[in-house]
Amino acid sequence: MAETKTASIITHGASRLPSVEIDNYNIEIKDDDGFIGDRASKRAFQTILDDLRKPLRKLKKDPFGDVPSAEISKKKLDAAFDSDDGDASGIIQGAVEEFGQQLAGVIKRFLKAKNWKDTEHIVVGGGMRDSKYGARAIGRAGVILKSDGIKVDLQPIRNHPDEAGLIGAVHLAPAWIFQAHDSILAVDIGGTNIRAGVVELNTKKAPDMSKAAVWKKELWRHADDSPKRDEAVKKLAGMLKKLIAAAEKEGFKPAPFIGIGCPGMIEPDGAIDRGAQNLPGNWESSKFNLPSELIEHIPTMGDHDTVVLMHNDAVVQGLSEVPFAQDFKHWGVLTIGTGLGNARFTNRSNGKD
């Protein structure tokens, strides 16, 4: 019986999960100017910011000096947003307005796609959501959509995006795998950072896992080290082993399960079809399989064989909202980062008829 259950869940990138059907993810809509999603990315915001700074730069009155827009920290941008410096606040508020317009335009285009029609609710995650200016841009886009008569609820993702990408992993596997366990291991892989964490399930407080929370996490900014692919896998395995030891020492009983969110189109066998170009080395090679590699490093957890399940990173971040999206039948997630991650879900139960 145990073997049958294990086999039944080892479908990476699955379209059917315990709580939701994934209608699609990582869609790439193009027009004559390129990919639509690129207009609502971190780079798009930086381009807008740069354009607004140019006139003041010519007058040598740019409040951000010679610092390239891509290198201005979120903390500094947030400070400028509320600054008494009219030039600084004016630039940021102008960028928020223009980006909000572009984000609303991108969402309108998404809602015309076959598998995004009838979407009632969209959460926005990714790095920009973790900023005052990002939250304001999301809010502005929501107002624009409502003003245009588009009935979709647009909200920032509930959890911090760095943790949402870990918490969502609890919704990848069926509930039976967590029996007699109180936590899981989760991994969120990005083009700059790799995060790994112990997610406490807290099912006694909330059986729907709405109280799931990151107990401890490790961060590796791999972009600074430029590792080879095998070195990156070894480093990740080391992070996970460290977290397992810490969890067990603290008295946790982690399930023999590692949930992974990774950029790209995830094949059923765990291979990555495309979309992993920003990761260290060639992760799209037919000879590379991250779940299998991790099982080689961590074959067992406790007395059980390790189960590793991988899906797209935007999907996993969106799954963190499952307990809070039960009033909707069709809902989606957008993650604003280097590009625009996306996924559309249909609740398998509890949604509107």
VEXDREN-2710 file (C-alpha; in Angstrom, 1 decimal):
% VEXDREN-2710
k/r/px/py/pz
1/MET/0.0/0.0/0.0
2/ALA/2.8/2.4/0.9
3/GLU/4.5/1.9/-2.4
4/THR/1.3/2.6/-4.3
5/LYS/0.8/5.9/-2.4
6/THR/4.3/7.0/-3.0
7/ALA/4.2/6.2/-6.7
8/SER/0.9/8.1/-7.1
9/ILE/2.3/11.4/-5.9
10/ILE/5.6/11.4/-7.8
11/THR/4.3/13.5/-10.6
12/HIS/6.2/16.7/-10.8
13/GLY/4.6/19.7/-12.3
14/ALA/1.1/18.1/-11.9
15/SER/-2.0/19.8/-13.1
16/ARG/-4.1/18.3/-10.4
17/LEU/-3.1/18.8/-6.8
18/PRO/-5.0/18.0/-3.6
19/SER/-6.8/21.3/-3.3
20/VAL/-6.7/22.8/-6.8
21/GLU/-6.5/22.1/-10.5
22/ILE/-3.8/24.1/-12.2
23/ASP/-5.4/25.4/-15.4
24/ASN/-2.1/26.7/-16.7
25/TYR/1.2/28.3/-15.6
26/ASN/4.1/30.1/-17.0
27/ILE/2.1/31.2/-20.1
28/GLU/4.0/33.5/-22.5
29/ILE/1.7/35.9/-24.4
30/LYS/3.4/37.9/-27.1
31/ASP/2.4/40.8/-29.3
32/ASP/4.4/42.9/-31.8
33/ASP/6.4/44.5/-29.0
34/GLY/7.4/41.2/-27.3
35/PHE/6.3/39.3/-24.3
36/ILE/3.4/40.9/-22.5
37/GLY/4.6/39.9/-19.0
38/ASP/7.9/41.8/-19.5
39/ARG/5.9/45.0/-19.1
40/ALA/5.1/44.1/-15.5
41/SER/8.5/42.9/-14.3
42/LYS/11.1/44.3/-12.0
43/ARG/13.1/45.4/-15.1
44/ALA/10.0/47.2/-16.4
45/PHE/9.7/49.2/-13.2
46/GLN/13.4/50.0/-13.3
47/THR/13.1/51.2/-16.9
48/ILE/10.2/53.5/-15.9
49/LEU/12.2/54.8/-13.0
50/ASP/15.2/55.5/-15.3
51/ASP/13.0/57.4/-17.8
52/LEU/11.6/59.6/-15.1
53/ARG/15.1/60.4/-13.7
54/LYS/16.6/61.4/-17.1
55/PRO/15.3/65.0/-17.1
56/LEU/16.6/65.7/-13.6
57/ARG/19.8/64.0/-14.4
58/LYS/20.4/66.4/-17.3
59/LEU/20.0/69.2/-14.8
60/LYS/22.2/67.4/-12.3
61/LYS/19.4/67.3/-9.8
62/ASP/18.6/63.6/-9.8
63/PRO/17.8/62.8/-6.1
64/PHE/19.3/59.4/-6.5
65/GLY/22.6/60.7/-7.9
66/ASP/24.6/58.5/-10.2
67/VAL/23.3/55.2/-8.8
68/PRO/21.8/53.1/-11.6
69/SER/18.0/52.5/-11.1
70/ALA/18.6/48.7/-11.0
71/GLU/20.9/49.2/-8.0
72/ILE/18.7/51.4/-5.8
73/SER/17.5/49.3/-2.9
74/LYS/13.8/48.7/-2.1
75/LYS/14.5/50.4/1.3
76/LYS/15.7/53.5/-0.4
77/LEU/12.9/53.6/-2.8
78/ASP/10.3/53.2/0.0
79/ALA/12.0/56.0/1.9
80/ALA/11.8/58.3/-1.2
81/PHE/8.1/57.4/-1.6
82/ASP/7.3/59.2/1.6
83/SER/10.1/61.7/1.5
84/ASP/9.7/65.5/1.9
85/ASP/12.0/65.8/-1.1
86/GLY/9.5/66.6/-3.8
87/ASP/11.8/65.4/-6.6
88/ALA/12.4/62.0/-5.0
89/SER/8.8/61.4/-4.0
90/GLY/7.5/62.7/-7.4
91/ILE/9.7/60.3/-9.3
92/ILE/8.6/57.2/-7.2
93/GLN/5.0/58.2/-7.3
94/GLY/5.2/58.7/-11.0
95/ALA/6.8/55.3/-11.5
96/VAL/4.1/53.7/-9.3
97/GLU/1.4/55.2/-11.4
98/GLU/2.9/54.2/-14.7
99/PHE/3.8/50.7/-13.5
100/GLY/0.3/50.3/-12.1
101/GLN/-1.1/51.2/-15.5
102/GLN/1.1/48.6/-17.2
103/LEU/0.3/45.9/-14.7
104/ALA/-3.4/46.5/-15.2
105/GLY/-2.9/46.3/-18.9
106/VAL/-1.0/43.0/-18.6
107/ILE/-3.8/41.6/-16.4
108/LYS/-6.4/42.6/-18.9
109/ARG/-4.5/40.7/-21.6
110/PHE/-4.2/37.7/-19.3
111/LEU/-7.9/37.6/-18.6
112/LYS/-8.5/37.3/-22.3
113/ALA/-6.5/34.1/-22.5
114/LYS/-8.6/30.9/-22.7
115/ASN/-7.5/29.5/-19.3
116/TRP/-7.6/32.8/-17.5
117/LYS/-11.2/33.7/-18.4
118/ASP/-13.6/34.0/-15.4
119/THR/-10.8/34.6/-13.0
120/GLU/-12.3/36.2/-9.9
121/HIS/-9.2/36.8/-7.7
122/ILE/-5.5/37.4/-8.3
123/VAL/-2.8/37.6/-5.7
124/VAL/0.5/39.3/-6.6
125/GLY/3.8/38.1/-5.1
126/GLY/7.4/38.3/-6.0
127/GLY/10.0/40.7/-4.7
128/MET/8.3/43.9/-5.6
129/ARG/5.3/43.0/-3.3
130/ASP/7.7/43.3/-0.4
131/SER/7.9/47.1/-0.6
132/LYS/5.6/50.0/0.0
133/TYR/5.9/51.2/-3.6
134/GLY/5.2/47.7/-4.9
135/ALA/2.1/47.4/-2.8
136/ARG/0.9/50.8/-4.0
137/ALA/1.4/49.8/-7.6
138/ILE/-0.6/46.7/-7.1
139/GLY/-3.3/48.7/-5.4
140/ARG/-3.3/51.2/-8.2
141/ALA/-3.6/48.5/-10.8
142/GLY/-6.6/47.1/-8.9
143/VAL/-8.3/50.5/-8.9
144/ILE/-7.7/50.8/-12.6
145/LEU/-9.3/47.4/-13.3
146/LYS/-12.3/48.2/-11.2
147/SER/-12.7/51.6/-12.9
148/ASP/-12.7/49.8/-16.3
149/GLY/-15.5/47.5/-15.1
150/ILE/-13.3/44.4/-14.8
151/LYS/-14.5/42.4/-11.8
152/VAL/-11.4/40.8/-10.4
153/ASP/-10.1/41.1/-6.9
154/LEU/-6.4/42.0/-6.9
155/GLN/-4.4/41.7/-3.7
156/PRO/-0.8/41.4/-2.6
157/ILE/0.0/37.9/-1.6
158/ARG/-0.6/37.4/2.1
159/ASN/2.7/36.0/3.3
160/HIS/6.1/37.6/2.8
161/PRO/7.0/36.5/-0.7
162/ASP/10.3/35.0/0.6
163/GLU/8.2/32.7/2.8
164/ALA/5.2/32.2/0.5
165/GLY/7.4/30.3/-1.8
166/LEU/8.2/27.9/1.0
167/ILE/4.8/27.7/2.7
168/GLY/3.1/26.8/-0.6
169/ALA/5.0/23.5/-0.7
170/VAL/2.7/22.1/1.9
171/HIS/-0.1/22.0/-0.7
172/LEU/1.9/20.0/-3.2
173/ALA/1.4/16.6/-1.5
174/PRO/-1.7/14.8/-0.1
175/ALA/-2.5/15.1/3.6
176/TRP/-1.7/11.5/4.3
177/ILE/2.0/12.0/3.9
178/PHE/2.0/14.4/6.8
179/GLN/0.4/12.0/9.3
180/ALA/2.4/11.7/12.5
181/HIS/4.5/14.6/11.3
182/ASP/4.5/18.3/12.1
183/SER/6.7/19.9/9.4
184/ILE/8.2/19.6/6.0
185/LEU/11.3/20.8/4.1
186/ALA/10.7/23.3/1.3
187/VAL/12.9/24.9/-1.3
188/ASP/12.4/28.1/-3.3
189/ILE/14.9/28.4/-6.2
190/GLY/15.3/31.7/-8.0
191/GLY/17.7/33.2/-10.5
192/THR/19.6/35.1/-7.7
193/ASN/18.8/33.2/-4.5
194/ILE/18.1/29.7/-3.3
195/ARG/16.0/29.5/-0.1
196/ALA/15.4/26.4/1.9
197/GLY/13.3/26.2/5.0
198/VAL/11.4/24.1/7.6
199/VAL/7.7/24.8/7.3
200/GLU/5.7/24.1/10.5
201/LEU/2.3/22.7/9.5
202/ASN/0.4/23.8/12.7
203/THR/-2.5/21.6/11.7
204/LYS/-3.7/21.5/15.3
205/LYS/-4.4/25.2/15.1
206/ALA/-5.8/25.0/11.6
207/PRO/-6.4/21.7/9.7
208/ASP/-6.6/23.6/6.4
209/MET/-2.9/24.7/7.0
210/SER/-3.8/28.4/7.0
211/LYS/-1.5/28.7/10.0
212/ALA/1.5/27.0/8.3
213/ALA/4.6/29.1/8.9
214/VAL/8.3/29.0/8.2
215/TRP/10.1/28.0/11.4
216/LYS/13.6/28.3/10.1
217/LYS/15.2/29.1/6.7
218/GLU/18.5/29.3/5.0
219/LEU/19.4/31.7/2.2
220/TRP/22.2/31.3/-0.4
221/ARG/22.7/34.1/-2.9
222/HIS/24.2/31.9/-5.5
223/ALA/24.4/34.7/-8.1
224/ASP/27.4/36.1/-6.1
225/ASP/29.3/32.8/-6.2
226/SER/28.6/31.7/-9.9
227/PRO/28.7/28.0/-8.9
228/LYS/28.6/25.1/-11.3
229/ARG/25.3/23.1/-11.4
230/ASP/26.7/20.2/-9.4
231/GLU/28.1/22.6/-6.8
232/ALA/24.7/24.3/-6.5
233/VAL/23.0/21.0/-5.9
234/LYS/25.6/20.0/-3.3
235/LYS/25.2/23.3/-1.5
236/LEU/21.4/23.0/-1.5
237/ALA/21.6/19.4/-0.1
238/GLY/23.9/20.7/2.6
239/MET/21.4/23.5/3.5
240/LEU/18.6/20.9/3.7
241/LYS/20.7/18.5/5.9
242/LYS/21.4/21.4/8.3
243/LEU/17.8/22.3/8.5
244/ILE/16.7/18.6/9.1
245/ALA/19.3/18.4/12.0
246/ALA/18.1/21.7/13.5
247/ALA/14.4/20.6/13.3
248/GLU/15.0/17.3/14.9
249/LYS/17.1/18.9/17.6
250/GLU/14.2/21.3/18.3
251/GLY/11.8/18.3/18.7
252/PHE/10.1/18.6/15.3
253/LYS/9.0/15.5/13.4
254/PRO/9.6/16.5/9.8
255/ALA/7.7/14.5/7.1
256/PRO/10.1/12.6/4.7
257/PHE/9.1/15.2/2.1
258/ILE/10.9/18.0/0.3
259/GLY/8.7/20.4/-1.8
260/ILE/10.5/22.5/-4.4
261/GLY/9.5/25.6/-6.4
262/CYS/11.7/26.1/-9.4
263/PRO/11.5/28.4/-12.4
264/GLY/10.5/26.9/-15.7
265/MET/8.1/24.3/-17.2
266/ILE/8.4/21.2/-15.0
267/GLU/8.0/17.8/-16.7
268/PRO/6.3/14.9/-14.9
269/ASP/9.7/13.1/-14.4
270/GLY/11.2/16.2/-12.7
271/ALA/13.1/17.5/-15.7
272/ILE/12.9/21.2/-16.7
273/ASP/11.7/21.8/-20.2
274/ARG/12.5/25.5/-20.4
275/GLY/12.6/28.7/-18.3
276/ALA/15.6/27.8/-16.1
277/GLN/18.1/29.9/-18.0
278/ASN/19.0/32.1/-15.0
279/LEU/20.0/29.2/-12.8
280/PRO/23.6/28.2/-12.3
281/GLY/24.6/25.8/-15.1
282/ASN/22.4/24.0/-17.5
283/TRP/19.3/22.9/-15.5
284/GLU/17.4/22.1/-18.7
285/SER/19.8/19.3/-19.8
286/SER/18.1/15.9/-20.4
287/LYS/20.8/14.4/-18.2
288/PHE/19.9/16.6/-15.1
289/ASN/17.0/15.8/-12.7
290/LEU/17.1/17.9/-9.5
291/PRO/14.6/15.7/-7.5
292/SER/16.7/12.6/-8.2
293/GLU/19.9/14.4/-7.4
294/LEU/18.5/15.5/-4.0
295/ILE/17.4/11.9/-3.2
296/GLU/20.9/10.8/-3.9
297/HIS/22.1/13.2/-1.3
298/ILE/19.3/12.7/1.2
299/PRO/17.9/9.1/0.5
300/THR/16.0/8.9/3.8
301/MET/14.5/11.1/6.5
302/GLY/14.0/9.3/9.8
303/ASP/12.9/5.7/9.0
304/HIS/11.4/6.6/5.6
305/ASP/12.5/7.1/2.0
306/THR/12.6/10.7/1.0
307/VAL/9.9/12.0/-1.3
308/VAL/10.8/15.0/-3.4
309/LEU/8.2/16.8/-5.4
310/MET/8.8/19.8/-7.6
311/HIS/6.6/22.4/-9.4
312/ASN/7.0/25.8/-10.9
313/ASP/8.0/28.5/-8.4
314/ALA/5.0/30.8/-9.2
315/VAL/2.7/27.9/-8.7
316/VAL/4.2/27.1/-5.3
317/GLN/4.1/30.7/-4.2
318/GLY/0.4/30.9/-5.3
319/LEU/-0.4/27.7/-3.4
320/SER/0.4/29.5/-0.1
321/GLU/-3.0/31.3/-0.7
322/VAL/-5.1/28.1/-1.0
323/PRO/-6.7/28.4/2.5
324/PHE/-7.6/32.0/1.9
325/ALA/-9.0/31.7/-1.6
326/GLN/-11.8/29.3/-0.8
327/ASP/-14.5/31.9/-1.6
328/PHE/-13.5/31.8/-5.3
329/LYS/-13.7/29.2/-7.9
330/HIS/-11.1/30.5/-10.3
331/TRP/-8.1/32.5/-9.1
332/GLY/-4.6/33.1/-10.0
333/VAL/-1.1/34.4/-9.0
334/LEU/1.3/36.8/-10.6
335/THR/4.9/37.0/-9.3
336/ILE/6.8/40.2/-10.2
337/GLY/10.5/39.4/-10.5
338/THR/13.0/39.2/-13.4
339/GLY/10.0/38.3/-15.5
340/LEU/6.3/37.8/-14.6
341/GLY/5.6/34.4/-13.1
342/ASN/2.0/33.3/-13.4
343/ALA/-0.5/30.5/-12.7
344/ARG/-4.2/30.1/-12.8
345/PHE/-6.1/27.8/-10.4
346/THR/-9.5/26.3/-10.0
347/ASN/-10.5/25.2/-6.5
348/ARG/-11.5/21.5/-6.4
349/SER/-14.0/22.2/-3.6
350/ASN/-15.5/25.0/-1.5
351/GLY/-15.4/27.5/-4.4
352/LYS/-18.5/29.2/-5.8
353/ASP/-20.8/27.1/-7.9
END
